[in-house]
Amino acid sequence: MGFDVDRSKVDKLNAGENYIKHIDALALTALIRERRFEPTADMSRLSEADCIIICVPTPLTESRDPDLTYVKATARSIAKELRAGQLVVLESTSFPTTTRTAVWPVLEATGLRCGSDYFLAFSPEREDPGNARFQAATIPKVVGGFEETSGDLACALYAHAVVEVVRVSSMEVAEACKILENTYRAVNIALVNELKILYDKIGIDVWEVIDAAKTKPFGFQAFYPGPGLGGHCIPVDPFYLTWLARQHGERTRFIELAGEVNAHMPQYVVNRLAEFLNDQRKPINGSRVSILGVAYKKDVNDPRESPSFELMKLLFARGASLTYSDPHIPVLPKMRHYRDLPVLRSQTLTAEYLGAQDCVLIATDHSSFDYHFIVEHSTMVLDTRNATKNVSRGREKIRRA
Ligand SMILES: NC(=O)c1ccc[n+]([C@@H]2O[C@H](COP(=O)([O-])OP(=O)(O)OC[C@H]3O[C@@H](n4cnc5c(N)ncnc54)[C@H](O)[C@@H]3O)[C@@H](O)[C@H]2O)c1
């Protein structure tokens, strides 16, 4: 069964409509047709499940503190239906101690006891949307139980579905493990973003440097710069740890510095665009700029925390005449922090459209874009992803940022 409080998602799934691009639509509709997967908004049916996996959002509040509203609300829904023998596993990314402090007390208030009546564990969701090499089943799963039996049961559950179950000694280790993984990415992306700015200035191609460095067979993992950090995980999760550190009178300086560097990247890109246009004796004000890609990463239809929104906000503020193209996002969605952006529709990349732009800004390197065609028909191309690396004709029109 699949529970969601958002009835429109449940209705879509029951109507055979898959709203997540990287999930196999045919397999999903077959499961629903055969009644092996039943989407529902009826929380009273939670008692029917032997195992309940929670994967609700864990965003930040306006003041960048953890927002556990969804986790707590779900725990309350489960508590209403909790019965002996059930296993509850939290998968939402959060700071260490969340399961013990935000879920366990709510379940315990039912009078049932964890470890004898019902069971509780934490196992982080690990996903790389759009990565064809890994699906949920082929990614090892870290599991930490409230106590021994809860750990045993959660491991037994996941062993049915994934290639490897990695058992750790507690829920807190499993929670901390997920935040380490995401912090590692945020910090390393910030590092290459910072180096990009320096290398750009002295005429060194940072992507060539990274490709050379990654030939080292040990001790180096390649991370790539971009126009900022996107997705609902990497820009958000590390700040859960920052908040926890503050509660304990400590600081997480790497996380804060990485956040600062990554958050500055859209402004850096806009400054580069201004220089580029200036060289053509054009101001940003009144220039026609097309943003290619508003999804936060290539080949997905997820716009959450995408730096393209910040780029649009900055460019609109400077008077640019903006349009965008993203085959995965036909209409620009309303985002919480960018409510003032106008309603825009994705443009088709025709020779006429490209030729009418003062600059084309590649923000997301979708595979479906024809970069040869784009460079051929554009006047200027600002490439934040090295997406045009294989384009040989018209390179004088390309600048990187
Ligand atoms: N999507 C990923 O790639 C990914 C990867 C790793 C970790 N995570 C983590 O998984 C969690 C969920 O992320 P997501 O991307 O799936 O979020 P999402 O917003 O796409 O989906 C969460 C769903 O939960 C539903 N929901 C909210 N409150 C509910 C409640 N009380 N009961 C039932 N359903 C409820 C929402 O309507 C929504 O459909 C987050 O903690 C995220 O950090 C996600």
The ligand as a Gaussian input file, in Angstrom:
#p B3LYP/6-31G(d) Opt

LIG

0 1
 N       13.698000      11.982000      -3.408000
 C       14.947000      11.646000      -3.160000
 O       15.770000      11.515000      -4.053000
 C       15.427000      11.432000      -1.714000
 C       16.677000      10.841000      -1.519000
 C       17.122000      10.629000      -0.226000
 C       16.342000      11.028000       0.847000
 N       15.132000      11.617000       0.631000
 C       14.363000      11.996000       1.814000
 O       13.109000      11.349000       1.802000
 C       12.125000      12.205000       2.388000
 C       10.975000      12.414000       1.427000
 O       11.477000      13.022000       0.246000
 P       10.685000      13.020000      -1.114000
 O       11.577000      13.570000      -2.158000
 O       10.076000      11.683000      -1.367000
 O        9.530000      14.061000      -0.747000
 P        8.182000      14.387000      -1.561000
 O        7.749000      15.715000      -1.089000
 O        8.371000      14.135000      -3.009000
 O        7.158000      13.272000      -1.078000
 C        6.709000      13.185000       0.224000
 C        5.229000      12.839000       0.204000
 O        4.798000      12.735000       1.555000
 C        3.462000      13.152000       1.604000
 N        3.102000      13.438000       2.980000
 C        3.328000      14.546000       3.702000
 N        2.838000      14.417000       4.951000
 C        2.287000      13.189000       5.027000
 C        1.629000      12.471000       6.052000
 N        1.425000      13.000000       7.253000
 N        1.194000      11.217000       5.752000
 C        1.375000      10.690000       4.546000
 N        2.009000      11.334000       3.516000
 C        2.456000      12.562000       3.770000
 C        3.446000      14.360000       0.704000
 O        2.141000      14.673000       0.262000
 C        4.356000      13.902000      -0.436000
 O        3.643000      13.332000      -1.502000
 C       12.851000      13.496000       2.788000
 O       13.265000      13.386000       4.112000
 C       14.050000      13.482000       1.869000
 O       15.120000      14.211000       2.418000
 C       14.650000      11.805000      -0.639000

